[in-house]
Amino acid sequence: MIPEDIRKTWSAFKFYTLLLIVIAVVAYLAFHYGNTHYTQQQQKINTLGQTVQNLSADNQRLTTQLNILGVEIEVQRLAAQKSQETITNGLNREAQLRQELLFYQRVMAPELQQEGFIIEAFELKKSLSDNAYRFELVLMQQEKIKNLVKGTIEVTIVGSENGKPQQYNLADLLTHSSVGLNFSFKYFQILEGELIVPKSFSPEKVQVKAQVYQFKRKRGELEKSFDWNIDQLPLSEVSTE
């Protein structure tokens, strides 16, 4: 028979051997699981990193496209604005050319218009001084055979002052008394000067009256009225007598 002490020693050896085997198996399994888990996590990290790179590339591409679209929209807006300005300038230029053509047509081809002496226009522009204005009064003849005409002009500015109707003679408002309102021409003449209206006076209309003489005989009288409208353009005609 195996002595008791040997049997006890052998049993302890088997126990510890088994325990070591179990520990080794558990350690192996834990190491294997940890390694597998680490590999999976590393794969996930790599996948997420690639996804982030792809998203960054997509974001950069979309940002570039957005910037390009923004530039294209701005270019189209500027082009449309430029086109609108060109059209507006063209229309203004066309209107100006039409007025110039009509003016010279009346001078050079009067047979296309009604005959006679006319008060063509009264142009009014703001001066730098307060209540001061530059004026140009255009007179012309519309007959096939141009003969010298002479005469005088009387200009009355009609409006209101302190809530009451008021009118002033242009001759009393001129800044230079040397400016004459007499005319003498064959084709056309421009009378110009500067006037200052009282601060309390609100002009509304300009009435122009001409005494016309030809061959030392009075040919007749002509009157026209114009609205007072300071917009860097000729005053619009409102009535003719």
C-alpha positions in Angstrom: 0.0 0.0 0.0 1.0 3.6 -0.7 2.0 5.4 2.4 -0.4 8.1 3.5 2.0 10.9 3.1 2.9 9.9 -0.4 -0.8 9.7 -1.3 -1.4 13.1 0.1 1.6 14.5 -1.7 0.4 13.0 -5.1 -3.1 14.4 -4.6 -1.7 17.9 -4.0 0.5 17.6 -7.0 -2.5 16.7 -9.2 -4.5 19.5 -7.8 -1.9 22.1 -8.4 -1.1 20.7 -11.8 -4.8 20.9 -12.8 -5.0 24.3 -11.3 -2.0 25.4 -13.4 -3.5 23.9 -16.5 -6.8 25.7 -15.8 -4.9 29.0 -15.2 -2.9 28.4 -18.4 -6.1 27.7 -20.4 -7.8 30.8 -19.0 -4.8 32.9 -19.7 -4.6 31.6 -23.2 -8.3 32.2 -23.8 -8.1 35.7 -22.2 -5.1 36.6 -24.4 -6.8 35.2 -27.5 -10.0 37.1 -26.8 -8.1 40.3 -26.0 -6.1 39.9 -29.2 -9.2 39.3 -31.2 -11.0 42.2 -29.6 -8.1 44.5 -30.2 -7.9 43.4 -33.8 -11.7 44.1 -34.2 -11.4 47.5 -32.5 -8.4 48.3 -34.7 -10.4 47.4 -37.8 -13.3 49.6 -36.6 -10.8 52.5 -35.9 -9.3 52.1 -39.4 -12.8 52.0 -40.9 -13.9 55.1 -39.0 -10.7 56.8 -40.0 -11.3 56.0 -43.7 -14.9 57.2 -43.3 -13.7 60.5 -41.8 -11.2 60.9 -44.6 -14.0 60.3 -47.2 -16.3 62.7 -45.5 -13.6 65.3 -45.3 -12.9 64.9 -49.0 -16.6 65.1 -49.8 -16.9 68.2 -47.6 -13.9 69.8 -49.3 -15.4 69.0 -52.7 -18.8 70.4 -51.8 -17.2 73.5 -50.4 -15.3 74.0 -53.6 -18.4 73.5 -55.7 -20.3 76.0 -53.4 -17.6 78.6 -53.8 -17.6 78.1 -57.6 -21.4 78.5 -57.7 -21.1 81.6 -55.5 -18.6 83.1 -57.9 -20.8 82.2 -60.9 -23.9 83.7 -59.3 -21.9 86.9 -58.5 -20.6 87.1 -62.0 -24.1 86.6 -63.4 -25.4 89.3 -61.0 -22.7 91.7 -62.1 -23.3 90.9 -65.7 -27.1 91.5 -65.3 -26.4 94.7 -63.5 -24.0 95.8 -66.2 -26.5 94.9 -68.9 -29.3 96.8 -67.1 -27.0 99.9 -66.9 -26.1 99.5 -70.5 -29.7 99.3 -71.5 -30.6 102.3 -69.3 -27.7 104.3 -70.7 -28.7 103.3 -74.2 -32.2 104.4 -73.7 -31.1 107.7 -72.2 -28.7 108.2 -75.0 -31.4 107.4 -77.5 -33.7 109.9 -76.0 -31.0 112.5 -76.0 -30.1 111.8 -79.6 -33.8 112.0 -80.5 -34.0 115.5 -79.0 -30.8 116.6 -80.7 -32.1 115.2 -84.0 -35.4 116.9 -83.6 -33.6 120.2 -82.7 -31.2 120.1 -85.7 -34.0 118.8 -88.0 -36.0 121.9 -87.1 -33.0 124.1 -87.9 -31.7 122.4 -91.0 -34.9 120.9 -92.4 -37.7 123.3 -91.4 -39.9 122.1 -94.2 -40.6 119.0 -92.1 -42.0 121.2 -89.3 -44.5 124.0 -89.0 -43.2 127.3 -90.1 -42.5 130.3 -87.8 -40.6 131.6 -84.9 -40.8 129.4 -81.8 -39.6 129.3 -78.2 -38.0 125.9 -78.3 -37.0 125.3 -74.7 -36.2 126.7 -71.3 -33.5 124.7 -69.6 -32.9 125.1 -65.9 -30.1 123.6 -63.7 -29.2 124.1 -60.1 -26.1 126.2 -59.3 -23.7 125.8 -56.4 -25.1 128.9 -54.6 -28.3 128.7 -52.5 -31.5 129.3 -54.5 -29.4 130.0 -57.6 -30.1 128.5 -61.0 -28.6 128.5 -64.4 -31.0 129.0 -67.3 -30.9 128.7 -71.1 -33.7 130.0 -73.3 -33.6 128.5 -76.8 -35.2 130.4 -79.7 -35.4 129.4 -83.3 -36.9 130.0 -86.7 -38.6 127.4 -88.7 -38.9 128.9 -92.2 -37.3 127.6 -95.4 -35.8 131.1 -96.1 -34.1 132.3 -93.0 -34.4 136.1 -92.5 -33.0 137.9 -89.5 -35.5 138.3 -86.7 -35.1 140.5 -83.7 -37.0 141.2 -80.6 -37.2 141.2 -76.8 -38.0 138.5 -74.3 -40.0 138.9 -71.1 -39.8 136.0 -68.6 -42.0 135.7 -65.6 -41.6 133.2 -62.8 -44.9 132.3 -61.2 -45.3 130.5 -57.9 -46.3 131.1 -54.3 -44.7 133.0 -51.3 -45.8 132.7 -47.7 -48.9 130.8 -48.9 -50.0 133.4 -51.4 -49.6 133.6 -55.2 -46.6 135.5 -56.3 -44.6 136.2 -59.5 -41.3 137.7 -60.3 -39.8 139.1 -63.5 -36.7 137.3 -64.5 -34.9 140.6 -65.1 -35.2 141.4 -61.4 -33.7 138.0 -60.3 -30.6 138.0 -62.6 -27.2 137.9 -60.8 -25.7 140.0 -63.6 -27.5 143.0 -64.9 -25.5 142.9 -68.1 -27.4 139.8 -69.2 -29.7 140.9 -71.9 -33.1 139.4 -72.9 -32.9 140.7 -76.5 -32.4 138.4 -79.4 -31.3 138.8 -83.0 -30.7 135.7 -85.2 -31.3 133.9 -88.4 -31.5 130.3 -87.3 -31.5 130.0 -83.6 -30.1 131.7 -80.5 -29.6 130.7 -76.8 -30.0 133.3 -74.1 -28.4 132.2 -70.9 -27.7 133.6 -67.4 -28.0 132.9 -63.7 -30.9 133.9 -61.4 -31.5 133.7 -57.7 -35.0 133.3 -56.3 -36.1 134.5 -52.8 -35.8 131.8 -50.1 -39.5 132.1 -49.2 -40.6 131.8 -52.9 -41.6 128.5 -54.4 -41.5 128.6 -58.2 -44.1 126.6 -60.1 -44.1 127.8 -63.7 -42.1 129.9 -66.1 -43.9 132.1 -68.6 -42.0 133.4 -71.6 -43.3 136.1 -73.9 -41.5 137.3 -77.1 -42.0 140.4 -79.1 -40.8 139.5 -82.6 -39.7 142.0 -85.3 -38.6 141.5 -88.9 -37.6 144.0 -91.5 -38.2 146.7 -88.8 -41.8 145.7 -88.5 -43.4 143.9 -85.6 -44.1 140.4 -86.7 -46.1 139.4 -83.7 -46.0 138.0 -80.2 -45.5 134.5 -78.9 -46.0 133.1 -75.5 -45.1 129.7 -73.9 -45.2 128.3 -70.4 -43.0 125.7 -68.8 -43.2 123.8 -65.6 -40.5 124.5 -63.0 -38.8 121.2 -62.6 -35.2 121.0 -61.5 -34.0 117.6 -62.6 -31.0 118.5 -64.9 -33.3 118.2 -67.9 -35.2 120.9 -69.9 -38.4 122.1 -68.4 -41.4 120.4 -69.9 -43.7 122.5 -72.0 -47.2 122.9 -70.6 -49.0 125.3 -72.9 -48.5 127.3 -76.2 -50.3 130.3 -77.4 
